[in-house]
Structures are given as C-alpha cells and as structure tokens.
Amino acid sequence: MSEFTAQELSHHKGRLVARLAELDSRLQGIEDELMSHQSRDWEELATEREQDEVLTSLGEEGKQELRAIFAALTRLSEGKYGYCVTCGARISDERLAILPATPFCRDCAP
C-alpha cells in the first residue's frame, strides 16, 4: 500500500470530526435525560433507575469512542494516522472505512 494522499487524509478527518459532533450531541442528550429523572412515585423511580443504568453505560461507551477519535485526530496531525501503533503497518482502507479511529491493523487488533 502507498502513502495516504491529502484528499484521503482530509476525507478521514472529515469522518472523524463528523462522528465527534454526533457523539457530542448524543452524550449531551444522555446527560439531559439523566438529569430529568426526578419521579416521586416509587415504581416510576425504579424504572427510571434501570433506564439510568442503560444510559450511563451508553454514555461510557460514547466517552471511550470520543477518546479514540481524539487519539486518531492526534495521529492524523502528527502524520501517523492509518498506520498501526503496534507494528507500523498501514491499516487497510477497508478497516479504516469501518473503524476510522482504529489504531491497529487487523493482525494487531486485540
């Protein structure tokens, strides 16, 4: 595989930034929903608590993805994006299309 073109890097950066905006919006919605649960009815409160656990889990997953995107953007600015952080091999275009923030090639992925 050859080096990435400026157009390819721009495309990947655009996808990462767009996903960042989506996640930010989703995480804000989760936070707003968690703050809105104030039922005084015990049954409703129990249901809200169960929903809160799901929302909290989704929020944590979103935060992990945010960290991965920020790390990918850092690698992009350093000229290291698209190359495996473990072995240095170029990550396949197919893998980056599915997982644009991945730091690993297929062989080194955990």
N, CA, C and O atoms as CSV, one atom per row, in Angstrom:
chain,resi,resn,atom,element,x,y,z
A,1,MET,N,N,0.828,-1.179,0.000
A,1,MET,CA,C,0.000,0.000,0.000
A,1,MET,C,C,0.872,1.242,0.000
A,1,MET,O,O,1.951,1.255,0.592
A,2,SER,N,N,0.407,2.265,-0.655
A,2,SER,CA,C,1.161,3.505,-0.743
A,2,SER,C,C,0.781,4.453,0.394
A,2,SER,O,O,-0.070,4.147,1.229
A,3,GLU,N,N,1.431,5.599,0.398
A,3,GLU,CA,C,1.129,6.638,1.377
A,3,GLU,C,C,-0.283,7.176,1.140
A,3,GLU,O,O,-0.831,7.039,0.046
A,4,PHE,N,N,-0.853,7.775,2.152
A,4,PHE,CA,C,-2.160,8.398,2.016
A,4,PHE,C,C,-2.018,9.704,1.245
A,4,PHE,O,O,-1.044,10.435,1.426
A,5,THR,N,N,-2.980,9.992,0.395
A,5,THR,CA,C,-2.993,11.280,-0.300
A,5,THR,C,C,-3.611,12.316,0.629
A,5,THR,O,O,-4.266,11.966,1.611
A,6,ALA,N,N,-3.404,13.577,0.321
A,6,ALA,CA,C,-4.002,14.656,1.111
A,6,ALA,C,C,-5.528,14.549,1.080
A,6,ALA,O,O,-6.197,14.836,2.073
A,7,GLN,N,N,-6.064,14.141,-0.048
A,7,GLN,CA,C,-7.512,14.002,-0.180
A,7,GLN,C,C,-8.028,12.871,0.721
A,7,GLN,O,O,-9.075,13.013,1.354
A,8,GLU,N,N,-7.305,11.762,0.780
A,8,GLU,CA,C,-7.712,10.649,1.641
A,8,GLU,C,C,-7.665,11.062,3.113
A,8,GLU,O,O,-8.576,10.756,3.883
A,9,LEU,N,N,-6.602,11.755,3.492
A,9,LEU,CA,C,-6.480,12.205,4.879
A,9,LEU,C,C,-7.589,13.195,5.231
A,9,LEU,O,O,-8.147,13.151,6.328
A,10,SER,N,N,-7.897,14.076,4.304
A,10,SER,CA,C,-8.977,15.032,4.518
A,10,SER,C,C,-10.314,14.314,4.683
A,10,SER,O,O,-11.126,14.683,5.531
A,11,HIS,N,N,-10.531,13.293,3.871
A,11,HIS,CA,C,-11.757,12.504,3.970
A,11,HIS,C,C,-11.863,11.831,5.340
A,11,HIS,O,O,-12.913,11.879,5.981
A,12,HIS,N,N,-10.779,11.210,5.780
A,12,HIS,CA,C,-10.786,10.536,7.085
A,12,HIS,C,C,-10.995,11.547,8.208
A,12,HIS,O,O,-11.745,11.283,9.147
A,13,LYS,N,N,-10.346,12.683,8.118
A,13,LYS,CA,C,-10.513,13.707,9.144
A,13,LYS,C,C,-11.964,14.178,9.189
A,13,LYS,O,O,-12.526,14.356,10.269
A,14,GLY,N,N,-12.562,14.376,8.039
A,14,GLY,CA,C,-13.961,14.791,7.987
A,14,GLY,C,C,-14.883,13.784,8.649
A,14,GLY,O,O,-15.801,14.158,9.379
A,15,ARG,N,N,-14.640,12.514,8.397
A,15,ARG,CA,C,-15.450,11.467,9.032
A,15,ARG,C,C,-15.270,11.465,10.548
A,15,ARG,O,O,-16.237,11.317,11.296
A,16,LEU,N,N,-14.024,11.631,10.995
A,16,LEU,CA,C,-13.765,11.641,12.432
A,16,LEU,C,C,-14.428,12.841,13.104
A,16,LEU,O,O,-15.039,12.701,14.163
A,17,VAL,N,N,-14.309,14.004,12.500
A,17,VAL,CA,C,-14.908,15.217,13.064
A,17,VAL,C,C,-16.438,15.114,13.075
A,17,VAL,O,O,-17.083,15.535,14.035
A,18,ALA,N,N,-17.010,14.556,12.013
A,18,ALA,CA,C,-18.470,14.384,11.959
A,18,ALA,C,C,-18.934,13.439,13.066
A,18,ALA,O,O,-19.943,13.698,13.722
A,19,ARG,N,N,-18.204,12.352,13.274
A,19,ARG,CA,C,-18.568,11.402,14.328
A,19,ARG,C,C,-18.421,12.041,15.698
A,19,ARG,O,O,-19.215,11.774,16.601
A,20,LEU,N,N,-17.415,12.876,15.855
A,20,LEU,CA,C,-17.204,13.596,17.098
A,20,LEU,C,C,-18.430,14.460,17.416
A,20,LEU,O,O,-18.897,14.485,18.554
A,21,ALA,N,N,-18.939,15.157,16.422
A,21,ALA,CA,C,-20.126,16.001,16.611
A,21,ALA,C,C,-21.341,15.149,16.963
A,21,ALA,O,O,-22.124,15.521,17.837
A,22,GLU,N,N,-21.506,14.008,16.290
A,22,GLU,CA,C,-22.624,13.105,16.596
A,22,GLU,C,C,-22.550,12.630,18.040
A,22,GLU,O,O,-23.547,12.653,18.762
A,23,LEU,N,N,-21.367,12.202,18.457
A,23,LEU,CA,C,-21.195,11.704,19.820
A,23,LEU,C,C,-21.437,12.796,20.848
A,23,LEU,O,O,-22.065,12.553,21.878
A,24,ASP,N,N,-20.949,13.979,20.577
A,24,ASP,CA,C,-21.147,15.096,21.498
A,24,ASP,C,C,-22.636,15.354,21.696
A,24,ASP,O,O,-23.098,15.542,22.822
A,25,SER,N,N,-23.374,15.362,20.607
A,25,SER,CA,C,-24.812,15.574,20.679
A,25,SER,C,C,-25.493,14.439,21.447
A,25,SER,O,O,-26.348,14.681,22.299
A,26,ARG,N,N,-25.109,13.215,21.142
A,26,ARG,CA,C,-25.707,12.063,21.823
A,26,ARG,C,C,-25.401,12.081,23.317
A,26,ARG,O,O,-26.280,11.819,24.138
A,27,LEU,N,N,-24.165,12.388,23.666
A,27,LEU,CA,C,-23.790,12.415,25.079
A,27,LEU,C,C,-24.506,13.535,25.824
A,27,LEU,O,O,-24.861,13.374,26.992
A,28,GLN,N,N,-24.719,14.663,25.164
A,28,GLN,CA,C,-25.469,15.754,25.785
A,28,GLN,C,C,-26.911,15.322,26.029
A,28,GLN,O,O,-27.486,15.633,27.073
A,29,GLY,N,N,-27.500,14.603,25.064
A,29,GLY,CA,C,-28.858,14.091,25.236
A,29,GLY,C,C,-28.957,13.111,26.389
A,29,GLY,O,O,-29.924,13.134,27.151
A,30,ILE,N,N,-27.958,12.248,26.516
A,30,ILE,CA,C,-27.932,11.293,27.628
A,30,ILE,C,C,-27.843,12.029,28.949
A,30,ILE,O,O,-28.559,11.705,29.896
A,31,GLU,N,N,-26.968,13.015,29.014
A,31,GLU,CA,C,-26.815,13.781,30.245
A,31,GLU,C,C,-28.110,14.501,30.612
A,31,GLU,O,O,-28.519,14.506,31.773
A,32,ASP,N,N,-28.749,15.108,29.615
A,32,ASP,CA,C,-30.019,15.797,29.853
A,32,ASP,C,C,-31.080,14.827,30.360
A,32,ASP,O,O,-31.834,15.146,31.280
A,33,GLU,N,N,-31.135,13.643,29.757
A,33,GLU,CA,C,-32.117,12.632,30.172
A,33,GLU,C,C,-31.856,12.179,31.603
A,33,GLU,O,O,-32.792,12.028,32.387
A,34,LEU,N,N,-30.593,11.963,31.945
A,34,LEU,CA,C,-30.258,11.531,33.304
A,34,LEU,C,C,-30.647,12.598,34.328
A,34,LEU,O,O,-31.090,12.271,35.429
A,35,MET,N,N,-30.486,13.848,33.973
A,35,MET,CA,C,-30.804,14.942,34.894
A,35,MET,C,C,-32.314,15.143,35.041
A,35,MET,O,O,-32.767,15.736,36.020
A,36,SER,N,N,-33.087,14.656,34.084
A,36,SER,CA,C,-34.528,14.901,34.114
A,36,SER,C,C,-35.298,13.901,34.970
A,36,SER,O,O,-36.477,14.120,35.246
A,37,HIS,N,N,-34.680,12.838,35.387
A,37,HIS,CA,C,-35.387,11.810,36.153
A,37,HIS,C,C,-35.527,12.237,37.611
A,37,HIS,O,O,-34.560,12.230,38.373
A,38,GLN,N,N,-36.733,12.605,37.977
A,38,GLN,CA,C,-36.986,13.085,39.329
A,38,GLN,C,C,-38.343,12.617,39.844
A,38,GLN,O,O,-38.971,13.310,40.645
A,39,SER,N,N,-38.796,11.469,39.404
A,39,SER,CA,C,-40.120,10.979,39.776
A,39,SER,C,C,-40.232,10.788,41.280
A,39,SER,O,O,-39.269,10.417,41.952
A,40,ARG,N,N,-41.435,11.051,41.794
A,40,ARG,CA,C,-41.702,10.834,43.224
A,40,ARG,C,C,-42.395,9.497,43.460
A,40,ARG,O,O,-42.462,9.022,44.594
A,41,ASP,N,N,-42.903,8.897,42.406
A,41,ASP,CA,C,-43.553,7.597,42.510
A,41,ASP,C,C,-42.475,6.510,42.547
A,41,ASP,O,O,-41.563,6.514,41.721
A,42,TRP,N,N,-42.579,5.576,43.507
A,42,TRP,CA,C,-41.552,4.562,43.691
A,42,TRP,C,C,-41.394,3.661,42.480
A,42,TRP,O,O,-40.269,3.345,42.094
A,43,GLU,N,N,-42.481,3.245,41.881
A,43,GLU,CA,C,-42.397,2.379,40.705
A,43,GLU,C,C,-41.749,3.101,39.535
A,43,GLU,O,O,-40.885,2.553,38.850
A,44,GLU,N,N,-42.174,4.328,39.319
A,44,GLU,CA,C,-41.577,5.111,38.226
A,44,GLU,C,C,-40.105,5.371,38.505
A,44,GLU,O,O,-39.275,5.319,37.597
A,45,LEU,N,N,-39.786,5.651,39.757
A,45,LEU,CA,C,-38.396,5.898,40.138
A,45,LEU,C,C,-37.536,4.661,39.882
A,45,LEU,O,O,-36.408,4.780,39.402
A,46,ALA,N,N,-38.061,3.472,40.198
A,46,ALA,CA,C,-37.322,2.225,39.949
A,46,ALA,C,C,-37.083,2.034,38.451
A,46,ALA,O,O,-35.992,1.639,38.040
A,47,THR,N,N,-38.087,2.310,37.648
A,47,THR,CA,C,-37.947,2.202,36.194
A,47,THR,C,C,-36.921,3.210,35.682
A,47,THR,O,O,-36.093,2.889,34.830
A,48,GLU,N,N,-36.986,4.424,36.209
A,48,GLU,CA,C,-36.025,5.446,35.795
A,48,GLU,C,C,-34.604,5.040,36.159
A,48,GLU,O,O,-33.677,5.288,35.388
A,49,ARG,N,N,-34.419,4.425,37.312
A,49,ARG,CA,C,-33.077,3.989,37.744
A,49,ARG,C,C,-32.531,2.919,36.797
A,49,ARG,O,O,-31.345,2.923,36.467
A,50,GLU,N,N,-33.394,2.009,36.367
A,50,GLU,CA,C,-32.963,0.999,35.403
A,50,GLU,C,C,-32.560,1.660,34.089
A,50,GLU,O,O,-31.550,1.298,33.486
A,51,GLN,N,N,-33.355,2.626,33.653
A,51,GLN,CA,C,-33.029,3.353,32.428
A,51,GLN,C,C,-31.729,4.134,32.591
A,51,GLN,O,O,-30.931,4.246,31.660
A,52,ASP,N,N,-31.535,4.668,33.788
A,52,ASP,CA,C,-30.305,5.419,34.055
A,52,ASP,C,C,-29.076,4.529,33.896
A,52,ASP,O,O,-28.050,4.978,33.384
A,53,GLU,N,N,-29.168,3.279,34.329
A,53,GLU,CA,C,-28.037,2.360,34.195
A,53,GLU,C,C,-27.704,2.135,32.725
A,53,GLU,O,O,-26.534,2.113,32.344
A,54,VAL,N,N,-28.732,1.969,31.907
A,54,VAL,CA,C,-28.519,1.781,30.466
A,54,VAL,C,C,-27.910,3.046,29.872
A,54,VAL,O,O,-26.946,2.980,29.108
A,55,LEU,N,N,-28.476,4.196,30.227
A,55,LEU,CA,C,-27.962,5.463,29.696
A,55,LEU,C,C,-26.524,5.704,30.130
A,55,LEU,O,O,-25.704,6.175,29.342
A,56,THR,N,N,-26.219,5.384,31.370
A,56,THR,CA,C,-24.855,5.560,31.868
A,56,THR,C,C,-23.883,4.673,31.096
A,56,THR,O,O,-22.782,5.103,30.750
A,57,SER,N,N,-24.289,3.449,30.830
A,57,SER,CA,C,-23.451,2.531,30.048
A,57,SER,C,C,-23.229,3.078,28.638
A,57,SER,O,O,-22.107,3.058,28.130
A,58,LEU,N,N,-24.294,3.565,28.011
A,58,LEU,CA,C,-24.163,4.156,26.679
A,58,LEU,C,C,-23.252,5.374,26.714
A,58,LEU,O,O,-22.464,5.597,25.795
A,59,GLY,N,N,-23.367,6.159,27.779
A,59,GLY,CA,C,-22.510,7.338,27.925
A,59,GLY,C,C,-21.047,6.971,28.051
A,59,GLY,O,O,-20.186,7.632,27.470
A,60,GLU,N,N,-20.755,5.917,28.810
A,60,GLU,CA,C,-19.368,5.473,28.969
A,60,GLU,C,C,-18.799,4.974,27.645
A,60,GLU,O,O,-17.650,5.258,27.309
A,61,GLU,N,N,-19.615,4.222,26.890
A,61,GLU,CA,C,-19.166,3.756,25.576
A,61,GLU,C,C,-18.886,4.942,24.658
A,61,GLU,O,O,-17.908,4.943,23.911
A,62,GLY,N,N,-19.747,5.941,24.722
A,62,GLY,CA,C,-19.551,7.138,23.912
A,62,GLY,C,C,-18.278,7.879,24.288
A,62,GLY,O,O,-17.558,8.373,23.420
A,63,LYS,N,N,-18.004,7.954,25.584
A,63,LYS,CA,C,-16.787,8.627,26.050
A,63,LYS,C,C,-15.535,7.875,25.591
A,63,LYS,O,O,-14.528,8.491,25.241
A,64,GLN,N,N,-15.606,6.546,25.596
A,64,GLN,CA,C,-14.469,5.754,25.095
A,64,GLN,C,C,-14.245,6.026,23.613
A,64,GLN,O,O,-13.107,6.159,23.165
A,65,GLU,N,N,-15.329,6.107,22.860
A,65,GLU,CA,C,-15.195,6.392,21.437
A,65,GLU,C,C,-14.653,7.802,21.209
A,65,GLU,O,O,-13.855,8.019,20.296
A,66,LEU,N,N,-15.082,8.762,22.036
A,66,LEU,CA,C,-14.536,10.122,21.934
A,66,LEU,C,C,-13.027,10.114,22.119
A,66,LEU,O,O,-12.298,10.754,21.361
A,67,ARG,N,N,-12.560,9.388,23.129
A,67,ARG,CA,C,-11.112,9.315,23.380
A,67,ARG,C,C,-10.392,8.704,22.178
A,67,ARG,O,O,-9.317,9.166,21.796
A,68,ALA,N,N,-10.980,7.676,21.588
A,68,ALA,CA,C,-10.372,7.033,20.414
A,68,ALA,C,C,-10.320,8.006,19.238
A,68,ALA,O,O,-9.337,8.031,18.498
A,69,ILE,N,N,-11.363,8.801,19.063
A,69,ILE,CA,C,-11.393,9.772,17.960
A,69,ILE,C,C,-10.355,10.865,18.192
A,69,ILE,O,O,-9.639,11.242,17.265
A,70,PHE,N,N,-10.266,11.375,19.413
A,70,PHE,CA,C,-9.256,12.402,19.698
A,70,PHE,C,C,-7.849,11.857,19.463
A,70,PHE,O,O,-6.985,12.562,18.942
A,71,ALA,N,N,-7.621,10.608,19.846
A,71,ALA,CA,C,-6.312,9.999,19.607
A,71,ALA,C,C,-6.048,9.860,18.111
A,71,ALA,O,O,-4.928,10.091,17.656
A,72,ALA,N,N,-7.077,9.483,17.339
A,72,ALA,CA,C,-6.926,9.359,15.884
A,72,ALA,C,C,-6.630,10.723,15.255
A,72,ALA,O,O,-5.805,10.823,14.347
A,73,LEU,N,N,-7.298,11.764,15.733
A,73,LEU,CA,C,-7.044,13.110,15.206
A,73,LEU,C,C,-5.627,13.568,15.548
A,73,LEU,O,O,-4.992,14.267,14.758
A,74,THR,N,N,-5.138,13.181,16.706
A,74,THR,CA,C,-3.755,13.497,17.081
A,74,THR,C,C,-2.789,12.773,16.149
A,74,THR,O,O,-1.832,13.365,15.653
A,75,ARG,N,N,-3.048,11.485,15.916
A,75,ARG,CA,C,-2.188,10.737,14.985
A,75,ARG,C,C,-2.237,11.365,13.593
A,75,ARG,O,O,-1.222,11.427,12.899
A,76,LEU,N,N,-3.405,11.824,13.195
A,76,LEU,CA,C,-3.552,12.456,11.883
A,76,LEU,C,C,-2.691,13.722,11.803
A,76,LEU,O,O,-1.994,13.938,10.812
A,77,SER,N,N,-2.741,14.550,12.836
A,77,SER,CA,C,-1.954,15.790,12.831
A,77,SER,C,C,-0.450,15.519,12.908
A,77,SER,O,O,0.354,16.345,12.476
A,78,GLU,N,N,-0.077,14.369,13.456
A,78,GLU,CA,C,1.339,14.001,13.563
A,78,GLU,C,C,1.839,13.206,12.358
A,78,GLU,O,O,3.012,12.838,12.290
A,79,GLY,N,N,0.935,12.946,11.407
A,79,GLY,CA,C,1.320,12.171,10.229
A,79,GLY,C,C,1.407,10.675,10.478
A,79,GLY,O,O,2.042,9.950,9.712
A,80,LYS,N,N,0.773,10.211,11.545
A,80,LYS,CA,C,0.835,8.796,11.902
A,80,LYS,C,C,-0.502,8.083,11.707
A,80,LYS,O,O,-0.608,6.887,11.978
A,81,TYR,N,N,-1.512,8.799,11.244
A,81,TYR,CA,C,-2.837,8.211,11.081
A,81,TYR,C,C,-2.819,7.140,9.996
A,81,TYR,O,O,-2.173,7.289,8.958
A,82,GLY,N,N,-3.542,6.062,10.264
A,82,GLY,CA,C,-3.673,4.996,9.278
A,82,GLY,C,C,-2.564,3.967,9.342
A,82,GLY,O,O,-2.506,3.049,8.524
A,83,TYR,N,N,-1.688,4.126,10.316
A,83,TYR,CA,C,-0.597,3.166,10.499
A,83,TYR,C,C,-0.729,2.549,11.893
A,83,TYR,O,O,-0.968,3.254,12.874
A,84,CYS,N,N,-0.575,1.260,11.966
A,84,CYS,CA,C,-0.739,0.524,13.213
A,84,CYS,C,C,0.257,1.028,14.267
A,84,CYS,O,O,1.453,1.158,14.006
A,85,VAL,N,N,-0.271,1.305,15.456
A,85,VAL,CA,C,0.593,1.783,16.537
A,85,VAL,C,C,1.459,0.672,17.116
A,85,VAL,O,O,2.419,0.940,17.840
A,86,THR,N,N,1.123,-0.572,16.801
A,86,THR,CA,C,1.897,-1.702,17.311
A,86,THR,C,C,3.021,-2.096,16.357
A,86,THR,O,O,4.184,-2.167,16.754
A,87,CYS,N,N,2.665,-2.353,15.091
A,87,CYS,CA,C,3.669,-2.869,14.151
A,87,CYS,C,C,4.088,-1.861,13.078
A,87,CYS,O,O,5.074,-2.082,12.376
A,88,GLY,N,N,3.355,-0.768,12.948
A,88,GLY,CA,C,3.710,0.256,11.966
A,88,GLY,C,C,3.188,0.030,10.562
A,88,GLY,O,O,3.391,0.868,9.684
A,89,ALA,N,N,2.516,-1.096,10.338
A,89,ALA,CA,C,1.975,-1.387,9.007
A,89,ALA,C,C,0.795,-0.460,8.701
A,89,ALA,O,O,0.101,0.006,9.604
A,90,ARG,N,N,0.590,-0.210,7.426
A,90,ARG,CA,C,-0.552,0.609,7.041
A,90,ARG,C,C,-1.835,-0.179,7.296
A,90,ARG,O,O,-1.932,-1.358,6.954
A,91,ILE,N,N,-2.809,0.484,7.899
A,91,ILE,CA,C,-4.110,-0.121,8.159
A,91,ILE,C,C,-4.884,-0.103,6.851
A,91,ILE,O,O,-4.883,0.903,6.142
A,92,SER,N,N,-5.536,-1.197,6.531
A,92,SER,CA,C,-6.234,-1.308,5.248
A,92,SER,C,C,-7.344,-0.266,5.123
A,92,SER,O,O,-7.952,0.144,6.112
A,93,ASP,N,N,-7.589,0.147,3.889
A,93,ASP,CA,C,-8.659,1.104,3.616
A,93,ASP,C,C,-10.004,0.548,4.075
A,93,ASP,O,O,-10.843,1.286,4.592
A,94,GLU,N,N,-10.204,-0.749,3.887
A,94,GLU,CA,C,-11.458,-1.374,4.291
A,94,GLU,C,C,-11.658,-1.270,5.799
A,94,GLU,O,O,-12.757,-0.971,6.266
A,95,ARG,N,N,-10.597,-1.516,6.553
A,95,ARG,CA,C,-10.686,-1.433,8.019
A,95,ARG,C,C,-10.947,0.001,8.469
A,95,ARG,O,O,-11.755,0.231,9.368
A,96,LEU,N,N,-10.271,0.963,7.853
A,96,LEU,CA,C,-10.489,2.366,8.210
A,96,LEU,C,C,-11.886,2.835,7.820
A,96,LEU,O,O,-12.447,3.714,8.473
A,97,ALA,N,N,-12.448,2.261,6.771
A,97,ALA,CA,C,-13.806,2.620,6.374
A,97,ALA,C,C,-14.805,2.193,7.447
A,97,ALA,O,O,-15.807,2.871,7.675
A,98,ILE,N,N,-14.529,1.074,8.100
A,98,ILE,CA,C,-15.427,0.558,9.137
A,98,ILE,C,C,-15.103,1.158,10.503
A,98,ILE,O,O,-16.005,1.502,11.266
A,99,LEU,N,N,-13.818,1.282,10.805
A,99,LEU,CA,C,-13.354,1.768,12.107
A,99,LEU,C,C,-12.370,2.928,11.903
A,99,LEU,O,O,-11.164,2.736,12.056
A,100,PRO,N,N,-12.854,4.105,11.565
A,100,PRO,CA,C,-11.943,5.204,11.219
A,100,PRO,C,C,-10.990,5.637,12.338
A,100,PRO,O,O,-9.956,6.244,12.061
A,101,ALA,N,N,-11.321,5.338,13.583
A,101,ALA,CA,C,-10.459,5.747,14.695
A,101,ALA,C,C,-9.524,4.639,15.163
A,101,ALA,O,O,-8.788,4.828,16.132
A,102,THR,N,N,-9.537,3.482,14.492
A,102,THR,CA,C,-8.736,2.362,14.978
A,102,THR,C,C,-7.235,2.664,14.922
A,102,THR,O,O,-6.740,3.217,13.940
A,103,PRO,N,N,-6.527,2.296,15.978
A,103,PRO,CA,C,-5.078,2.469,15.966
A,103,PRO,C,C,-4.339,1.191,15.533
A,103,PRO,O,O,-3.109,1.174,15.478
A,104,PHE,N,N,-5.089,0.128,15.227
A,104,PHE,CA,C,-4.475,-1.170,14.960
A,104,PHE,C,C,-4.817,-1.720,13.577
A,104,PHE,O,O,-5.923,-1.531,13.071
A,105,CYS,N,N,-3.856,-2.395,12.988
A,105,CYS,CA,C,-4.141,-3.162,11.777
A,105,CYS,C,C,-4.903,-4.422,12.195
A,105,CYS,O,O,-5.031,-4.720,13.382
A,106,ARG,N,N,-5.396,-5.138,11.217
A,106,ARG,CA,C,-6.184,-6.334,11.506
A,106,ARG,C,C,-5.370,-7.356,12.321
A,106,ARG,O,O,-5.906,-7.984,13.234
A,107,ASP,N,N,-4.109,-7.519,11.999
A,107,ASP,CA,C,-3.284,-8.520,12.660
A,107,ASP,C,C,-2.981,-8.186,14.116
A,107,ASP,O,O,-2.808,-9.089,14.935
A,108,CYS,N,N,-2.917,-6.904,14.447
A,108,CYS,CA,C,-2.560,-6.488,15.812
A,108,CYS,C,C,-3.770,-6.128,16.670
A,108,CYS,O,O,-3.625,-5.863,17.863
A,109,ALA,N,N,-4.953,-6.115,16.079
A,109,ALA,CA,C,-6.145,-5.746,16.836
A,109,ALA,C,C,-6.390,-6.715,17.993
A,109,ALA,O,O,-6.275,-7.930,17.830
A,110,PRO,N,N,-6.723,-6.174,19.148
A,110,PRO,CA,C,-6.975,-7.058,20.306
A,110,PRO,C,C,-8.237,-7.888,20.147
A,110,PRO,O,O,-8.576,-8.671,21.034
